[in-house]
Amino acid sequence: MGSILMDRASWPEDGRIGRITAGEYTGSYLLLAVEINDSWAFYISEDPRTGPADQLKADDFWAADEDTPRLVEEMAVEWADESQDAALEKEIFDIRREWHKRRRRNTAIRSLFRSRGQRD
């Protein structure tokens, strides 16, 4: 795990996973994803592999572009290696799967409207 540059334009579409090492959520994982309207989504969860699911501390919130680097720095996030990112996300959060379904559905709908527009 290490530090990374937080650039909205080059941030992975599926976000990045890191471990929080300072503050209220110390020891929890962070999934940080770019959102619309100049904001970032923070998804936070303790490791579900270490205790009962109904007792896990979890949270999520959105922050503005200008606040996000400071929040990540205050959390002292240690980012997972990209080779471990997908496996960690599936084990800790498992929400990317739903994101992928929505993207496929939205793409199919846009394609349908485009093809209908070409026939009219």
N, C-alpha and C positions, 0 to 999 in steps of 0.2 A: 504494500500500500504506500502511496506517496502523494505529493501535491500535484495539482494540475491547474492549467489556466482556465478560468471560467469565462468563456466567450460564447455568447448566445448563438452566433452564426455557426460556430463549429461544434457546439455541444451535441452529443449523440441524440438522435430522435427518441430513443428509449431511455434517456437519462443515464446517470452514473450511480454506482453503489459505493458507499464508503462507511467507515466505522467512526462514530462520534467518540472523541477521547476527552472532552471537557464540557462542563456545564450540566444542566438539568438532565440531559439525555445520555450522559457518559455510558459507554458500553453498548448503546443501541446502534442500529444500522440506519443509514440515510439513503433514500433513493431521491436524487435531485433531478428534476425534469424541467425543461423549458415549457412555459405555458404561453397562452396568448395574452395580449394587452400588456406587454412589458412586465410580465411576472414569471416567477419560478415556483414550482410546486415542491414542497418538502414533505416526503413521506418517511415517517420514523417508526421503527419497530425494534423491540428487543428481539433477541434470537429465539425463534419458536422451538429450536432444537434443544433448548436448555431448561424448559419448564412448561407447565400446563398452559395451553393456549388461552384459557379464560383469565389468566393472571398476568398476561403480558402487557407491558406498558407500550402504548402506541399513540401516535398523534399524526396529524397532517395539517399543513397550513400553506398559505401562499405569501410570497414576499415580492416586493418591487425589485426591478433590476438594480437600482442603486443600493438597496439594503442587503441583497443576497451575498455578495462577497464578504461583508462584515459578519453576517450570521454564520457563514461557513467557517470563517476564521475563528470566531468565538467558540464554535463547536469543536474546533481543532480536528476537522475531518481528515482521516487517513483514507485515501481513495484506494479501492481494490484495483488490482492489476486487471487490465481489460480482458485477459484470458479467463479470469475468474468471475467477471461481472455477471454474465448470464446465469451461471449456476447459483451464485449467491442470491440474485434477484428472485429466482424461482423458489429457493429454499426459504427465504425470509419474507418476501412480499407476494410473489406470484400474481402480480397485477398486469404485467406486460402482455400476457396472453389475451386479456380482455381488450387492451389497447390495440393489439394486432387485429382482433376480430372487428372492432369498430372501424379501423382504417380500411380493411378489406370491404366491409359493408358500404362505407362512404365512397370508396373508389368504384364499386359496382354501381351504385346509384348514380354517380356522376357520369359513368360510361353509358348507362341506360339513357339518361337525358341527352347526352351528346349524340347518341345514335338516333334517338327520336327526332332531334333537331335537324339532322342531316336528311331524314326522310320527308320531313314536312316541306 
